[in-house]
């Protein structure tokens, strides 16, 4: 087995590491307090090509494989989580439906704008009555002449308030639903009937907004069905393919955040003095640091192997992606809890990044498929393999 990271991936990760240290980390607390990323920083992210990491080069992106994208996200996740989230939907769930199943015309029309960061993309699947049970969506789309009319409400849509284009999933055949009755659409913000609703107030992830999208007789051209007429009713399959990749990159975010928490904890333990000596000399602290490092090591190997498998074989990695999402996001929550414990009272103070990480990583066990859903996916894949 070859564990060598390609040189171009190493260089990209190093560039991002320096960008995080010089540009993002110094303003991390300010962004947390103001709940907004400065536009000049977003522009620098555009110039680095961060909005098009996963988009093929022929459409203006960097064309990184999943492993390369994971390495970048690992570095970006060592600072305020909102920075990674700002580019995440463009590279992941916001664009991958078009990349994977879109027509050539759709790719040439939309992907260059998304890859450059000129447009922000989002993914509109979740609804008030359809979260983990995504097949239960109620948003409807009806064909009327040369266009579709969409009616419904989506919520918890990351970047929904700033998105220029959304991948929207709607029921086109109520009897078939997930088995041939859900269709994916490319919906531009300027289409009649497209509205941004409530912007949610969240526990964490400040600087990144989650919004409600409302479609009231929203007019969508026929040519905006992802994949064209042949893909009408196949949207649920598109959604599942998109989520496989997203679960791997979410694992990378967890690994990056966990590594940062470990780094902060080791430094603090060596500096903090109690009972006349640094707390790093106490076995209780050493055991927590050892457990944190061991779990991060295991998670990173799992992540890299699954990403490599996806890149080199092109085969579905549904089970492996679910395993990565489950293990890595559960792991970072355990690491965050130990980091707070090591920092003691200081870990509970908003002046320290530990408190922010603790709140932000909690969401990782929920979005892009809860831990419970990952376990179901893994179990069902296993049972199929043993038939």
C-alpha positions in Angstrom: 0.0 0.0 0.0 1.3 3.4 -0.9 0.8 6.1 1.8 2.6 8.8 -0.1 0.6 12.1 -0.5 1.0 13.5 -4.0 3.3 16.6 -4.1 0.7 18.9 -5.6 -1.6 18.0 -2.8 1.1 18.7 -0.2 1.8 22.1 -1.8 -1.9 23.0 -1.8 -2.3 22.0 1.8 0.8 24.0 2.8 -0.5 27.1 1.0 -3.8 26.8 2.8 -2.0 26.2 6.2 -0.1 29.5 5.7 -3.3 31.3 4.6 -5.1 30.1 7.8 -2.2 31.3 10.0 -1.8 34.7 8.4 -5.3 35.6 7.3 -8.0 33.6 9.0 -6.9 32.8 12.5 -6.1 36.5 13.4 -9.7 37.5 12.7 -11.4 34.3 13.9 -12.7 35.8 17.1 -13.9 39.0 15.4 -15.8 36.9 12.9 -17.4 35.0 15.8 -18.5 38.2 17.5 -19.8 39.9 14.4 -21.3 36.8 12.8 -19.8 37.8 9.4 -16.8 37.0 7.2 -15.3 40.2 5.8 -15.7 40.4 2.0 -12.0 41.1 1.5 -11.2 37.7 3.1 -13.8 36.0 0.8 -12.0 37.6 -2.1 -8.7 36.2 -1.1 -10.3 32.8 -0.8 -11.5 33.2 -4.4 -8.0 34.2 -5.6 -6.6 31.0 -4.0 -9.1 28.9 -5.9 -10.8 27.6 -2.8 -14.3 27.8 -4.2 -13.4 25.4 -7.0 -11.3 22.7 -5.3 -13.4 19.8 -6.5 -14.7 21.2 -9.8 -12.9 19.8 -12.9 -10.3 22.0 -14.5 -12.2 22.3 -17.8 -14.9 24.2 -15.9 -12.5 26.5 -14.1 -11.8 24.6 -11.0 -8.7 23.0 -9.5 -9.9 19.5 -10.1 -8.6 18.0 -6.9 -9.5 14.5 -6.0 -11.3 13.7 -2.8 -8.0 13.1 -1.0 -6.7 16.5 -2.0 -9.9 18.2 -1.0 -9.8 16.5 2.4 -6.2 17.7 3.0 -7.3 21.3 2.3 -10.3 21.0 4.6 -8.2 19.5 7.3 -6.1 22.7 7.3 -9.1 25.1 7.0 -10.8 23.4 10.0 -8.0 24.4 12.3 -9.6 27.8 12.6 -13.2 29.2 12.9 -15.5 26.6 11.2 -17.3 29.3 9.2 -14.4 29.8 6.8 -14.6 26.2 5.6 -18.4 26.3 5.4 -18.2 29.4 3.2 -16.5 27.4 0.4 -17.8 24.0 1.4 -21.1 24.0 -0.5 -19.5 25.3 -3.7 -17.1 22.3 -3.7 -19.5 19.8 -2.2 -23.3 19.4 -2.1 -24.0 22.7 -3.9 -22.1 21.8 -7.1 -21.6 18.1 -7.1 -25.0 17.2 -8.4 -24.1 19.2 -11.6 -20.6 17.7 -11.7 -21.8 14.1 -11.3 -25.1 14.1 -13.2 -25.4 17.4 -15.0 -25.6 17.8 -18.8 -22.6 19.3 -20.6 -24.6 22.5 -21.2 -25.4 22.8 -17.5 -21.8 22.2 -16.5 -20.5 24.9 -18.9 -23.2 27.3 -17.8 -22.9 27.0 -14.0 -19.7 25.4 -12.9 -17.3 28.2 -14.0 -19.2 30.8 -11.9 -19.3 28.4 -8.9 -15.7 27.5 -9.2 -14.5 31.1 -9.3 -16.6 32.1 -6.3 -18.6 34.6 -8.4 -21.6 32.5 -7.4 -22.3 30.7 -4.2 -24.2 27.4 -4.5 -26.3 25.7 -1.9 -28.1 22.3 -1.5 -31.8 22.4 -0.7 -33.0 19.0 0.4 -34.0 19.2 4.1 -37.5 20.3 5.0 -39.4 20.8 8.3 -41.0 17.3 7.9 -38.0 15.7 6.1 -34.6 15.6 7.8 -33.1 12.2 8.3 -36.1 10.8 6.3 -35.1 12.8 3.2 -37.4 10.7 1.0 -40.4 12.3 2.8 -39.9 15.7 1.2 -43.1 17.5 0.3 -41.9 20.2 -2.0 -43.6 19.6 -5.4 -42.7 20.4 -8.9 -45.2 20.3 -11.8 -44.5 20.5 -15.5 -46.4 23.2 -17.2 -45.5 23.7 -20.8 -41.8 24.7 -21.2 -41.2 25.1 -17.5 -41.6 23.5 -14.1 -43.4 25.2 -11.2 -42.0 24.4 -7.7 -43.9 25.0 -4.5 -42.5 24.1 -1.0 -40.3 25.1 1.8 -36.7 24.1 2.6 -34.9 24.8 5.9 -31.5 24.5 7.5 -29.9 25.4 4.2 -26.3 26.3 4.7 -25.4 29.6 2.8 -29.0 29.9 1.8 -29.1 33.6 2.5 -26.2 34.3 0.1 -26.6 31.6 -2.5 -27.0 32.6 -6.1 -28.0 29.1 -7.2 -29.5 26.1 -5.4 -29.7 22.4 -6.1 -33.4 21.9 -5.2 -35.1 18.5 -4.8 -38.8 18.2 -5.4 -41.4 15.5 -5.8 -42.5 15.0 -9.4 -44.3 11.8 -9.0 -46.0 11.4 -5.5 -46.6 7.7 -6.0 -43.0 6.8 -6.8 -41.3 9.4 -4.6 -37.7 8.2 -3.8 -38.1 5.3 -6.3 -38.3 7.4 -9.4 -40.5 10.3 -8.2 -38.0 12.9 -6.9 -36.2 15.2 -9.3 -33.2 17.6 -8.8 -33.4 21.1 -10.3 -30.9 23.9 -10.7 -32.7 27.0 -9.4 -31.3 30.5 -9.6 -32.0 33.1 -7.0 -33.4 35.4 -9.6 -36.1 32.9 -10.8 -39.6 34.2 -10.0 -41.0 32.7 -6.8 -37.7 32.1 -5.1 -37.5 33.6 -1.6 -35.2 33.6 1.3 -37.1 33.1 4.6 -35.9 32.9 8.2 -32.2 33.0 9.0 -31.8 30.7 11.9 -30.0 31.5 15.2 -27.7 28.6 16.0 -25.7 27.3 19.0 -22.5 27.7 17.0 -21.0 28.1 13.5 -21.3 31.9 13.7 -20.2 33.6 10.5 -22.0 30.9 8.5 -25.7 31.4 8.1 -28.4 28.7 7.8 -31.6 29.9 6.1 -35.1 28.9 5.0 -35.8 28.8 1.3 -39.4 29.3 0.1 -40.7 28.4 -3.3 -44.0 29.9 -4.3 -44.9 29.1 -7.9 -41.2 29.3 -8.6 -40.7 29.1 -12.4 -37.8 26.8 -13.5 -37.0 26.2 -17.1 -37.2 22.6 -18.4 -33.5 22.6 -19.2 -32.7 23.1 -15.5 -33.5 19.5 -14.5 -30.1 18.2 -13.5 -29.2 15.7 -16.2 -32.0 16.7 -18.5 -35.2 14.8 -19.3 -33.6 11.4 -18.8 -33.0 12.3 -15.1 -36.6 13.3 -14.3 -37.5 11.2 -11.2 -33.8 10.3 -10.5 -33.0 13.1 -8.1 -32.9 11.0 -5.0 -30.1 9.0 -6.5 -28.3 12.2 -7.3 -28.6 13.3 -3.7 -27.2 10.1 -2.3 -24.2 10.2 -4.6 -23.5 13.8 -3.6 -23.7 13.0 0.1 -21.2 10.2 -0.2 -18.5 12.7 -1.1 -19.8 15.2 1.5 -19.5 12.6 4.3 -15.8 12.1 3.5 -15.0 15.8 3.5 -16.9 16.2 6.8 -14.6 13.6 8.2 -11.7 15.8 7.1 -13.2 18.7 8.9 -13.5 16.7 12.1 -9.9 15.5 11.9 -8.6 19.0 11.3 -10.6 20.5 14.2 -9.5 17.6 16.5 -5.8 18.1 15.6 -6.1 21.8 16.5 -7.7 21.0 19.8 -4.9 18.5 20.6 -2.3 21.1 19.7 -3.9 23.7 21.9 -4.2 21.2 24.8 -0.6 20.1 24.7 0.6 23.7 24.7 -1.7 24.6 27.6 -0.8 21.5 29.6 2.9 22.4 29.4 2.3 26.0 30.5 -0.4 25.7 33.1 1.1 25.2 36.6 -0.8 23.6 39.5 0.5 22.2 42.7 3.9 23.6 41.8 4.4 21.9 38.4 3.0 21.9 34.8 -0.2 19.9 34.6 1.4 18.0 31.7 3.3 16.1 34.3 0.2 14.7 35.8 -0.8 11.2 34.6 -4.5 12.1 34.3 -3.7 14.8 31.8 -1.2 12.6 29.9 -3.8 9.9 29.5 -6.3 12.4 28.0 -3.6 13.7 25.6 -2.7 10.1 24.6 -6.4 9.2 24.0 -6.9 12.3 21.9 -3.8 11.6 19.7 -4.6 7.9 19.3 -8.2 8.6 18.1 -7.0 11.3 15.7 -4.5 9.0 14.2 -7.1 6.3 13.7 -9.6 8.7 12.2 -7.0 10.2 9.8 -6.0 6.8 8.5 -9.6 5.8 7.9 -10.3 9.1 6.1 -7.3 9.0 3.8 -7.9 5.3 2.9 -11.5 5.9 2.0 -10.7 9.1 0.0 -7.9 7.2 -1.8 -10.3 4.4 -2.6 -12.8 6.8 -4.1 -10.1 8.5 -6.2 -8.3 5.5 -7.5 -11.2 3.0 -8.1 -14.1 5.3 -8.8 -16.2 2.7 -7.1 -19.1 3.6 -4.7 -17.8 4.1 -1.2 -21.1 4.4 0.5 -20.3 2.2 3.4 -16.8 3.6 3.9 -18.0 7.2 3.7 -20.6 6.5 6.3 -18.0 4.9 8.5 -15.7 7.9 8.1 -18.6 10.4 8.9 -19.6 8.4 11.9 -16.2 7.7 13.5 -14.5 11.0 12.7 -17.4 13.3 13.9 -18.0 11.2 17.1 -14.2 11.3 17.6 -13.9 15.1 17.4 -16.7 15.5 20.0 -14.8 13.3 22.4 -11.6 15.2 21.8 -13.4 18.6 22.3 -14.7 17.4 25.6 -11.3 16.3 26.8 -9.8 19.6 25.6 -12.3 21.5 27.7 -11.4 19.3 30.7 -7.7 19.9 30.2 -8.2 23.7 30.0 -10.5 23.6 33.1 -12.4 26.8 33.7 -10.5 28.6 30.8 -11.9 26.0 28.4 -15.4 27.3 29.3 -14.5 31.0 28.6 -15.5 32.6 25.3 -12.2 34.4 25.2 -10.5 31.0 24.4 -11.0 29.1 21.1 -11.7 25.9 23.0 -15.2 27.0 23.8 -16.0 27.9 20.2 -14.7 24.6 18.9 -16.8 22.7 21.5 -20.0 24.3 20.2 -19.1 24.2 16.5 -18.1 20.5 16.3 -21.3 19.4 17.9 -23.1 20.0 14.7 -20.9 17.6 12.8 -22.8 14.6 14.3 -26.0 16.0 12.9 -25.7 17.6 9.4 -25.1 15.7 6.2 -26.6 12.7 7.9 -26.8 12.1 11.7 -24.6 9.4 13.4 -27.7 7.3 13.7 -28.3 7.5 9.9 -24.7 6.5 9.3 -25.1 3.4 11.4 -28.2 2.5 9.4 -26.3 3.0 6.1 -23.4 0.9 7.3 -25.6 -1.9 8.6 -27.7 -2.1 5.4 -24.6 -2.2 3.2 -23.2 -5.0 5.3 -26.4 -7.0 5.1 -26.5 -6.7 1.3 -22.9 -7.9 1.2 -23.8 -11.1 3.1 -26.8 -12.0 1.0 
